[in-house]
Amino acid sequence: MTRSASAQFAAPILFRVIRSHDWPTYRGWIWLDGYQLNSAGEAVDRRSIFVRLDGLHTVPAAAPSAGRTVVRQPGPRPPAPRTPTVRQSAARHPVQVG
């Protein structure tokens, strides 16, 4: 997000949109909910922002980070699920405004 999207963005930020609101607003403006991203593409803050549609630009997704390391304690394994679970991921596209 930069000043071309809204005067509130004096310094540019990356923002991952999770939804847009259908709230009444001025023509060409929109309320967005999402996450402010750091340089590694990790969410650091959840925000609702009011921006100009003409100021929004899609940027390439950041490379996946190493993530958190999970340490498992030795012990009995949990039983296998009886039915397979289908999990679909939502498409996530960070956008840069400006």
N, C-alpha and C positions, 0 to 999 in steps of 0.2 A: 504494500500500500504506500502510495506517495501522495504528494499534494494534489496531483491531478484527480485523485479520487475524493479527497476531502482535506480541508485545511488542517484537520487534527493530526495529520501525518507529516510533521516537520522532518522527521527522520524516517526513511522507508522501512517497512516491515514486510515479512512474509506472513501470509494468512491462509489457513486451510479452512475453506467454507464447509460447514456441516448442514446449513439450511438457510433458505431465504424466507423472509416473512412477507405475508401479503397485506401488511398494515398499510393504511392510506398514507401517502407521502407525496412529495412534489414529483412532477414528471421528470423521469430520468434518474431518480434517486431510489435507493433500496436499503432496507435493513438486512444485515447478514449476521448470522451466528457462526462462530468458528473458533479456531485456535491460532494464537500468534505463535510462530515457529522461530526457533533459534537457527543459527547458521548450519547446524547439523540436520535440520528438518524435524526436530523434536518439538512437540507442543510444550510451551512454557506458560501460557496463560489463555484462559477461555474468555472471549469477548463478544459483545454485540456491537456492531459498527454501522454507521449510516454513511453510505458512499454513493458517488455518481457512477452509474453503469458505464458511461463512456471512459471512465478512468481505470477500469478493471482489465487486467491482462493475465493470461495463464502463463505459468512458468513451468519448466520441466521438473518432475518430481526429484527430490534429493535421493541419493543412493541410500539404501537401507543401512542403518547403523548397526553396530555389533549388538546393541540391546543390553539388557540386564542379564547377568549370569545367575542361573538358578542352581542352588546347591540342594541336592536331595539326600536325605538321610537314608541309610540302608534299612530295609524292613520289608514286610510282606507287600506284594503287589496288590493293588486294588483289582476287584473282579472286572472282567471285560464287560462293556455294555451289551445289553441284549439286542438292541436294534442299532443299526448304524446311524450316526448323526451327520446330517448334511449341513455344512456351514458355508454360507456365501459371504464373501467380503464385499463391502461397499467400495465403489471407486472413489479414490481420494485424489484430488488435484489441487495442489497449492496454487494460489494466484498472487500475482504482484500487481499492485495498483500503480499505475503511472505510465 
